[in-house]
Amino acid sequence: NLLSGESDREPFHEAARQVFRPIASEKGWEKISADGHLEVMLRSLALRNLGGYGDTATIGEASKRFELFRRQEKLDPDLRQTVYSLVAENGGEKEWEELLGIYNATDLHEERVRVLHAAGNCRKEAVLKTLLQFSLSENVRFQDTPIVLGSAASHSAGRPLAWEFLKENWKIFVERYHGGGIGLLSRLIGIPGGFTTKEQLEDAENFFQTHPVPGTERAVK
């Protein structure tokens, strides 16, 4: 977040790839019988981060596995979040439509959450705007909408869009989540936490000063 738009962003990404590459290389893409729960989590974590920091081989493998899954429905459930996220992150309208097809074809809430979380990683503005609008539709459960905004706000391309969307629909979100007891409104309030400029700070301060909600003071602070 701090390096968004800075010239040393790519050297940082290369340093991050050096951290995750040996782990991903050791674990590979295939689960083995000796793998425990932590090994399964480590594999997914390493591959997601290696691809997320721009490793082309990892991104390419995720794309191949996604296409195979769409044709033959073969994909390790423990790697679906990683694959979906890398595909969305490096894709556009086509990949969004394919992920939406998976979303609409399943009744499994866990799978739908994977798709929503992954789709927010897309870097294309038009797709993100479509996704954010979709998050308020009747096709998305109330408790899942913050997943979309949080995912979109996790990177520099989507954060300003998620913030504007939150402000534009503030009344809806307050009506939905205020007093719900599970912190969904506080999670949304955290969206501007990834911003880095004085102008963005002032915008957030001004918005929350003019849109106070009792009980959210700590999250705003």
N, C-alpha and C positions, 0 to 999 in steps of 0.2 A: 504493500500500500504506500509506504513512504517513498518508494522509488518510482512510482507511477510517473511516466513522462520524463524521467531523468536519463541522462546518457549512460550512467553505469548500471542500468537495469539488466542489460544483456550479460555483462561480466558476472553479475550476481546470479543470474539464471544458470550460467555455466558452472559456477561454484556449487549451486544447488544440485545440478545434474551429477556432479562428481560425488556428492553425498549419497544420492539415491541409486546411482547406476550399479555399484557393486552389490547392493542388497537385492535389487530387482534381478540382476543377472544370476545371483545365487538361488533365488526363490523361483524364478521363471514364471511361466503362465499356467503351468499344470499343477494341480493339487496332487500330493502323494499321500499314501495311506498313513504315513507316520505323522502327518501334519496335525498339530493340535490347534485349538482356537486362536492362540496368539500368532501362530505361524500363518494361518489363513488371513488374519487381520494385517500382518506385516506385509504379506505379498500384495494385497490390495493397496495398502498405503504407499508402498514403494513404487509400484507401477503408476498409480494415480499421480504422484508427485513428479516422477521422472517424466511422464508425458506432459504434465501440467507445466513443467519448466522447459518444454520445447524439444524433448528428445524425439526426433522424427521416426525412428524405428519403433518406438513404443506407440506413438500415435498411429502409425501405419498398421501395426498388429491389432490395435483396438478396432480400427476401421474394418479390417478383414474379419475379425470375430463378430462384429456387429452385423455385417452382411451375411455371414454364415448363419447367425441366429435368426435373421429375418427369413432366410430360405428354409432352414431345417430346424429352427427352434432349439438349437444346441448352444448353451452358454452357461457356464458355472454361475449359479446364483450369487456366490461370494464375489464374483468379479463383474457382475452386471452394473453396479454403480460406477465402478471405474471405467468400464467400456462406454456406457451411456454418456458419462460426463466428458470423456475425451472426444467422443464423436460430436457432441454438442459444441464443445469448446472450439473445435476446429471446423465446424460446419456452418450451415446457414439454413435457408428456407427448406431445402430438401430434407435435411437431417431432422429439422423440427417436425415436419410432416410425418416422417417415419417414426419418430418418437411418439408423436400424438397417436399414430395408428396403434402402437403398442399399448398406450394408455387406454384407448377406447376399447381395445380387444380383451382387456383383462378385468376381472372382478376383484382381483387381489389388491387390497389396500397397500400392502408393502411394495408391490410392483409399481403402482401408481405414484407412490411417494418417490421411488427411485427416479422415475421419469421427470417428475416436477423438479426434483433437486438437480438433476442433470441438465435439464433444458435451460435453467438459469445461467449456466456456464457459457452459453452462446455469446459471441462478441458482436453479433450483427444487430444494429439498432432496431431495424424493422421487426426482426424476430422477437427481440426482447419486449418491444411494445405490444406485440400480439400476445405474447406469453403473459405479460402482466394483466392485460385485459381478460385473458382466459382465466386467470387466477380468481377473478371475482364472479365467474359464471357459475351457473347451476351444476356444471360438470365437475366442480372442485369443492370438496368438503370445506366448511368454514375453517376448521383447524389446520387445513393444509395450505391455505392461502399464504400464511407467513413463510412457509418453506420456499415458495417461489420468490418472494421479495428478498428473503435472506440470501438465497443462492445468487440472484441477480446482483445483489449488493456486495458480493464477495470479490468483485473485480472492478477495475477502473472503468471499463466500458459500460457496465450495468449499474454501478452505484448511483450516478446522477439520475438515471432513468427511474430507478426504484425510489429514490428520494422524492422526485417530482410526483411520482404516482402516489406515494404515501400522502403527500401534502394535498394533492387534488382529491383524494378519497378519504381524508382524515375523518370526516363525520361517520362514514360507513364503518371504518375500522374501530372507532371509539364505541359505536353502537354494538358492534359485534363482540368486542373483546374486553371492554372495560369491566373490571370486577369479576372476570372469569376465573380467576384464581390459579391459572396455569402460566401466567406471564407472557401471553402472546402479544399483548399491546407493548409491554416493555421490550420484547424482542424487536418489534418494529421500530420502536423509538431508538434502538441502537444502530439503525442503518447509517446515519451520518457519522458514526464513530470511525469509519474508515477514511473520511475526508482528511485532507492535509493542508488546505490553504486557509488564510485568514478570512477570505470572502465566504468560503463555505461555512466556517465557524460562525460568522456573523449571521448568515442565512438561517442556520439551525437555531441559534439563540433567539433570533427575532421570531421565528415560527413558533417555538415552544412558549415564548413569553406571551404571544397573542393567541395561543391555543392551549391554555392550561387545562389539565384533566386531574382532578383530585386523586391522589394515590399514586401518581406516576412521577412525583418530584425526584425520587431517588434515581430512577432510570434516566430522567432528563439530565440530572446533575452529572 
